[in-house]
Amino acid sequence: MLILAFDTSNNIVSCAILENEKLIDKISVFENARQAELLLPLIEEILHKNQIWYNDLDLIATCSGPGSFTGVRIGLVVARTIKISTNIPLILVNSCETIAYKYRDNLGKIFVINDAKMNEFFGGEFLAQNNEIKTIREPFLISESELFDILPKENFLLCGTAKNRLKIDSQNDEAIEADLIGLLAYKKFINNDFPKAVG
């Protein structure tokens, strides 16, 4: 199964092609406020580079947010346009679940915090078991002053794009990139775990 995945929900424009769970190629450009200008040329660049065209694809995947209001909508418009013109299935995944999925082999609770700007954060709570991610709490918006009150009291893994901003640890920010979106979408597709009305 050939999967085209892309993301414009944050300050990275990212495109990836996967064959099932294997990454074939990925392009990421660190740009803010240029998603509309960059996304389609990057998609066509990665397709041409790998001698693939839209009708060769079996699945499209992108992020439905939470994230940059404009960025998320650019990704959704492009994804739905490709779906309508090709009739290829489209799966939307959320940004918090995508980052949590990166840690699916870490047994226990995972709390994701992504930067929403203006002293606010997008949060999500997940449980990793058997190399799978289960949603405990759907993504939500919270202020910085409230964030520490809702973090789990027991052992948990904290991850997401906002860790550095909160000075919680010294690791780099974790970008939401297309290869993770593609992996999660593939898993949802083979498990038939996605809304049938999507796209």
C-alpha positions as CSV (number, residue, x, y, z in Angstrom):
1,M,0.0,0.0,0.0
2,L,1.5,3.4,-1.1
3,I,0.7,6.2,1.3
4,L,1.1,9.9,0.7
5,A,1.3,11.8,4.1
6,F,1.8,15.5,4.7
7,D,1.6,18.0,7.5
8,T,1.2,21.8,7.7
9,S,-0.1,22.1,11.2
10,N,3.0,23.7,12.7
11,N,6.1,25.5,11.4
12,I,7.3,22.5,9.4
13,V,5.9,21.6,6.0
14,S,6.5,17.9,5.7
15,C,5.7,15.3,3.0
16,A,6.4,11.6,3.1
17,I,5.7,8.5,1.0
18,L,5.4,5.2,2.8
19,E,4.9,1.6,1.6
20,N,2.9,0.1,4.4
21,E,5.0,0.9,7.4
22,K,8.3,1.4,5.5
23,L,9.3,5.0,4.8
24,I,10.3,5.5,1.2
25,D,11.1,9.2,1.2
26,K,10.5,12.3,3.3
27,I,10.9,16.1,2.7
28,S,10.7,18.6,5.5
29,V,11.0,22.4,5.2
30,F,11.2,24.5,8.3
31,E,9.1,27.5,7.2
32,N,6.4,29.5,9.0
33,A,3.5,31.1,7.2
34,R,4.4,29.7,3.8
35,Q,2.5,26.4,3.9
36,A,0.1,27.4,1.1
37,E,3.0,28.3,-1.1
38,L,5.2,25.2,-0.4
39,L,2.8,22.2,0.1
40,L,1.8,21.3,-3.4
41,P,5.3,21.8,-4.9
42,L,6.7,19.6,-2.2
43,I,4.1,16.9,-2.8
44,E,4.8,16.9,-6.5
45,E,8.6,17.0,-5.9
46,I,8.5,13.9,-3.7
47,L,6.1,12.1,-6.1
48,H,8.3,12.8,-9.2
49,K,11.5,12.0,-7.4
50,N,10.1,8.5,-6.6
51,Q,8.4,8.0,-10.0
52,I,5.0,7.9,-8.4
53,W,1.9,9.7,-9.4
54,Y,-1.5,10.3,-7.7
55,N,-3.2,7.4,-9.3
56,D,-0.5,5.0,-7.9
57,L,-1.4,6.0,-4.3
58,D,-3.6,3.9,-2.1
59,L,-4.0,6.2,0.9
60,I,-3.7,9.9,1.7
61,A,-3.1,11.1,5.3
62,T,-2.8,14.4,7.0
63,C,-3.2,16.1,10.3
64,S,-6.6,17.5,11.4
65,G,-5.1,19.6,14.2
66,P,-4.9,20.9,16.8
67,G,-2.3,23.2,15.5
68,S,-1.9,26.4,13.5
69,F,-5.4,27.5,12.3
70,T,-4.3,28.5,8.9
71,G,-1.8,25.6,8.5
72,V,-4.3,22.9,9.4
73,R,-6.8,24.3,6.9
74,I,-4.2,24.3,4.1
75,G,-3.5,20.7,4.7
76,L,-7.1,19.7,4.9
77,V,-8.0,21.6,1.7
78,V,-5.1,19.9,-0.3
79,A,-6.0,16.5,1.2
80,R,-9.6,16.7,0.3
81,T,-8.9,18.1,-3.2
82,I,-6.6,15.1,-3.9
83,K,-9.3,12.7,-2.4
84,I,-12.1,14.2,-4.6
85,S,-10.0,14.1,-7.8
86,T,-8.6,10.5,-7.2
87,N,-11.2,8.8,-5.0
88,I,-8.3,7.6,-2.8
89,P,-9.2,7.0,0.9
90,L,-8.2,9.9,3.2
91,I,-7.4,9.4,6.9
92,L,-7.1,12.4,9.2
93,V,-5.1,12.0,12.5
94,N,-4.7,14.5,15.3
95,S,-1.4,16.1,16.1
96,C,-1.3,15.0,19.8
97,E,-2.0,11.4,18.9
98,T,0.6,11.5,16.3
99,I,3.3,12.5,18.7
100,A,2.1,9.9,21.3
101,Y,2.2,7.2,18.6
102,K,6.0,7.8,18.4
103,Y,6.2,6.4,21.9
104,R,3.8,3.5,21.5
105,D,6.4,1.0,22.8
106,N,6.7,3.0,26.1
107,L,4.3,1.2,28.4
108,G,2.0,3.5,30.4
109,K,0.5,6.9,30.3
110,I,1.7,9.5,27.7
111,F,0.8,13.2,28.1
112,V,1.4,15.4,25.0
113,I,1.7,19.2,25.2
114,N,1.9,21.2,22.0
115,D,2.5,24.9,21.8
116,A,-0.7,26.8,20.9
117,K,1.0,30.3,21.4
118,M,-0.5,33.1,23.5
119,N,0.4,31.2,26.8
120,E,-1.8,28.3,25.8
121,F,-1.2,24.7,25.0
122,F,-2.9,21.8,23.2
123,G,-2.9,18.8,25.4
124,G,-3.8,15.1,25.1
125,E,-3.6,12.1,27.3
126,F,-2.9,8.6,26.0
127,L,-2.1,5.1,27.2
128,A,0.5,2.9,25.5
129,Q,-0.1,-0.8,25.6
130,N,0.9,-3.7,23.3
131,N,2.6,-1.3,20.9
132,E,-0.7,0.6,20.5
133,I,-2.0,4.0,21.6
134,K,-5.4,4.4,23.3
135,T,-6.9,7.9,23.8
136,I,-7.7,8.6,27.5
137,R,-8.5,12.3,26.9
138,E,-9.1,13.9,23.5
139,P,-7.0,16.9,22.6
140,F,-8.0,20.1,24.5
141,L,-6.8,23.7,24.9
142,I,-5.4,24.8,28.3
143,S,-3.6,27.9,29.7
144,E,-0.1,27.7,31.0
145,S,-1.3,28.5,34.5
146,E,-3.6,25.5,34.5
147,L,-1.3,23.0,32.8
148,F,0.6,21.8,35.8
149,D,-2.6,21.2,37.7
150,I,-3.9,18.6,35.2
151,L,-0.7,16.6,34.6
152,P,-1.1,13.1,35.9
153,K,0.2,12.5,39.4
154,E,1.5,9.0,38.7
155,N,4.4,8.0,36.4
156,F,3.9,9.2,32.9
157,L,5.9,10.2,29.8
158,L,5.7,13.8,28.8
159,C,6.3,14.7,25.2
160,G,5.3,17.3,22.6
161,T,6.4,20.4,20.9
162,A,6.1,22.6,24.0
163,K,8.5,20.8,26.4
164,N,11.3,23.2,25.8
165,R,9.1,26.3,26.2
166,L,8.2,25.0,29.7
167,K,11.8,24.1,30.5
168,I,10.6,20.7,31.5
169,D,13.6,18.9,30.1
170,S,16.6,19.5,27.8
171,Q,15.5,17.5,24.8
172,N,14.7,19.2,21.5
173,D,11.1,20.1,20.5
174,E,9.3,17.2,18.8
175,A,8.0,18.1,15.4
176,I,4.8,16.6,14.0
177,E,6.2,15.2,10.7
178,A,4.6,13.4,7.8
179,D,6.2,10.0,8.3
180,L,4.5,9.6,11.8
181,I,1.2,10.7,10.3
182,G,1.5,8.1,7.6
183,L,2.4,5.4,10.1
184,L,-0.5,6.2,12.3
185,A,-2.9,6.5,9.4
186,Y,-1.8,3.1,8.0
187,K,-2.5,1.5,11.4
188,K,-5.9,3.1,11.5
189,F,-6.6,1.9,8.0
190,I,-5.7,-1.7,8.5
191,N,-7.6,-1.8,11.8
192,N,-10.6,-0.1,10.1
193,D,-10.4,2.5,12.9
194,F,-11.4,5.8,11.2
195,P,-14.6,7.7,10.4
196,K,-16.1,6.4,7.1
197,A,-17.4,9.9,6.3
198,V,-13.8,11.4,6.3
199,G,-13.0,13.4,3.2
